[in-house]
Amino acid sequence: MTAMVAPAYLTILRQIYDALDGSSVRWVVTGSFGFALQGVPVEPHDIDLQTDASGAYEMARRLATYAVRPVAFVESARMRSHLGELQIAGIPFEIMGDIQKRRADGSWEPPVDLPRHRREVEIEGMRIPVLSLTYERGAYHTLGRVATVRLLDAWLEAHPDAG
């Protein structure tokens, strides 16, 4: 499956990839850009990166030139994580470390087990880690993002090997 990704996003992805090359940070691309990298026909408007808490601060250090808001622990009604905002060439991207979603009973899910749900896609000579679409579908369901769940259900049904 070939990803259809705007050249500007690939340029930024290369900068992120090069900045993290050789580091011990375990990271993945998630959200709409991760979907696009896996062939889902969506047009991303930002780049979301997930890692663990220490990885979020290391990523922020390595990409400090692009910082808009430094990584800090942030909690909302539905999610909490070590969150930072960055921007390259006008395209925003977020770093999210140890992201947790609130369950229906009010408790927090454990942080995402990135190695368990990680897949790789190859694009322009880079092996890019992404979250599996099956995992993403479940995460968006937990967040109540019905339109995204429907999109992923349709994609996964039409592309059973893409999960």
N, C-alpha and C positions, 0 to 999 in steps of 0.2 A: 504494500500500500504506500503510495507516494504522498507525502505531506505537501499541501499547498499553503505556503507561508510567505508573507510579504518579505521582500529583500531587507527592509529596514529591521525587521524582527530578527532575521538571521544574522545581521551584522551585530546587533546587540547580544544575541545569544552567543556569538563567537567571543565577544568581550567578556561576558560572564564566564563562559567555559574556560577561556585562557586565564582569567583571574583565579579560578578555583583549581586549575590543573596543578597536580602535585600536592594538593592539600589533603588533609584527612577528613574534610567535611563530607558528610553523606547528605546529598541533596537530590531533589527531583523537581521537575517542572510540573505544575498542576494547573487546574482551571482551564479556561478556554484555549490558552496557548498550548497546554499539554494535549488537549483534545485535537487541535489543529495538527500538531506534530505527529499524531497517530492517525491522521487522515480524515477526522470528522470535519464536515464542511461548516466551519464556524469562522468568523472573523474576530480574532482577539483584539482587545483594546488596551491590554496591559500584559505583563508577564508576572506570574506568581511562582515563587520558589518556596519549597518546604524543606525543612531540615530539623534538627533537634535544637535545643536551647543554645548549647555551646556553639553549634554550627552557625546559628543565626548571627551571633556576635563576631565570629571569625569571618563570615561572608561580608558582614558590614565593614569590618576592618579592611578586607581586601578590595572592597568596592567603595571605599569612603569618599572618593572623588565625586561620586554620583549621588551622595546622600541628600535627601530632602528632609527626612525625619529619622533620627537615630533609632536603632532597635531598642525597644523597651517592652516590658510586660504590659499587655493590654487585655482587658476583659470586657466583653459585651454580653448582652442577654443570651446569645446563642453560641458564642465562641470565645476562646481565649488563647493567646500565644505570645511569643516574643516577636514583636512586629516592628518592621522598619520599612520606610518608603524611600525609593531611589528613583532616579530618572536619567535616561541616556537618550540624547537626541530627541527630546520631547516625548518619549514613550515611558510611561511610568512602570515601575515594577516593585513588587513587594517581596520581602523576606519574612517568612513565618516559621518560627521555631517552636517545636513541641506543641503544635496546634491541637486543641481539644474542642469537641463539640458537646453542648449540653444535651443530655438525654431528656426524654419526656418527663421522667420523675424528678428532674432538677439536678441530678448528679452529673458529673463530668465523665465522658469517655476517657480512657487512657490516651496519651499522645499516640498519634498515628505510627504504626510499625512500618516505617519506610522500607526497610529491606524486604519485608514480606509482600508489599504491594508494588514494588518497583519493577519496571520494565525498561528496556532501552530501545531507542529508535536511532537509526543512523541517518544523518543528514549533513551534507557538505563535509564529509570526513570526520564528523564529530559523533561520538556515541553519547547521546543525551538521555539521562535518566528521566522517566516520567512515571506518574502513578497510573496503574492499570485502569482502564475504563470501567471495569466491573467495580473496583473499589470506589472510583469517582462517583458512579451512579448511586451507590449506597450512601456516600457522604452527602451528596446533594439531596437525597431523600430525607436524611436526618435533619438537614437544614430547611426542609420544606420548599425547596426550589423545584416546583413541579414541572415547569417548562424544560428545564435542563434534564430532569429525570426522563421525560418523554423523549427528548432528543437522543439521549444516550440509549434508552430502550430500543428505539427505532434503529439506531446505528448498530447496536450489538446484535439485534435480530437479523439484520441484513448482512452483517459481517461477524459470524459466530467465532471466528478465530482471533478477533480483535480484542477480546476481553482482557 
